[in-house]
Amino acid sequence: MKINKPIKQFLFRQFKKNETKIHELNYLFWECTTRCNLSCLHCGSDCSKDSLHQDMPLEDFLKAVDTIENPAEHFIIVVTGGEPLLRKDIEACGREFRKRGLRWGMVTNGFLYNKEKHISLLNAGLGSLTISVDGLGESHNYLRNNSRSFERVDKAIELAASSTRLNFDVVTCVHQGNIGELHQIKDYLIRKGVKAWRLFTIAPIGRAKENPLLFLTKPQFRELMDFIRESRREKRIKVSFSCEGYVGEYEWEVRDSGFFCRAGINIGSVLIDGSISACPNIDRSFAQGNIYQDNLFEIWQTKFGAFRNRSWTKKGKCKDCKEYKNCEGNGLHYWHGGMEEVAVCHKEQGELIR
């Protein structure tokens, strides 16, 4: 039986309330380094080759992880950065996670992902992998600010797609310079054997903030939504819009479910300085504690109030929005430094221009 959209939205709101009440930690990011071998134009973390922070020692992170009592059945550690593959001990990290019976995955730019690394990571128990592809050739290299990046990532996704053990997907940040290539990128990924593709827009944070060409216009945003909807109907590759925001009339057509920012509800993170937070893209002022002074699991259980009750976002354009009950202020990475207004409203971006 097909359920109409209002009923679907109502049921999904009840589901979100229940998930928020339970707040089971099942996805933990580890920002293991802020060193990076690229200098991407859109980097939200503003990472560099010479980071101000030293890589977090594995032992420090493990002490924090060991505070988690009875990890959820589907609990996973996702290693991110910076570029995780700059760490020489990344396989040792993975083996320690597996010794504890924990699944782990990684987000990488793919530049250092070669055959030798692919095999060693699989042997260390790598279970999921996300690689970024932001265009074909020149457009990818432009965003990644490196003339060899596409050549490297092309080989990386071929290796990753060849492994049936890996839960592998590709992510693409869509901007004014690559939106015209989406059909070609889709065909390319299909030829490479990629099964899942997530599309993002670029948030006005970090380096991206000062580059207006990285942000889609309203007609381009609708073009992106229409492309995803059409691609999902084709079913040649699993295409979805990211969890970054509520998209109004496009809800339930561009993702498998409705919008749900799970930051602080199911998603936590340990940042490079030991800060305990949620999605690493969220403003650092949202930190709830620090593993060097606090018990990670205790903080998860007792804090995160601003994440689990988002009524504080009902201000600015969100205050009188009729869709607020479904959106709740959009993704939390669009709220920075005591802002009185959400930085981006995807519902507005997707509305027809009249």
Salt bridges, closest charged atoms under 4 A:
GLU19 OE1 - ARG262 NH1 3.01
GLU31 OE2 - ARG284 NH2 3.00
ASP46 OD1 - ARG207 NE 2.74
ASP55 OD2 - ARG35 NH2 2.67
ASP66 OD1 - ARG100 NE 2.77
ASP89 OD1 - ARG87 NE 2.85
GLU91 OE2 - LYS117 NZ 2.94
GLU96 OE2 - LYS99 NZ 3.17
GLU96 OE1 - ARG100 NH1 2.98
ASP134 OD2 - ARG144 NH2 2.61
ASP154 OD1 - LYS192 NZ 3.00
GLU158 OE1 - LYS192 NZ 2.62
ASP169 OD2 - ARG198 NE 2.64
ASP187 OD1 - ARG236 NH2 3.20
ASP226 OD1 - ARG229 NH2 2.97
GLU234 OE1 - LYS186 NZ 2.79
GLU234 OE1 - ARG236 NH1 3.99
GLU244 OE2 - HIS346 NE2 2.94
GLU249 OE1 - ARG222 NH1 3.31
GLU251 OE2 - ARG255 NH2 2.52
GLU253 OE1 - ARG229 NH1 3.33
GLU253 OE1 - ARG233 NH2 3.53
ASP256 OD1 - ARG232 NH2 2.81
ASP256 OD2 - LYS238 NZ 2.87
ASP283 OD1 - HIS336 ND1 2.97
GLU340 OE2 - LYS315 NZ 3.74
GLU348 OE1 - LYS317 NZ 3.23
GLU351 OE2 - LYS347 NZ 2.68
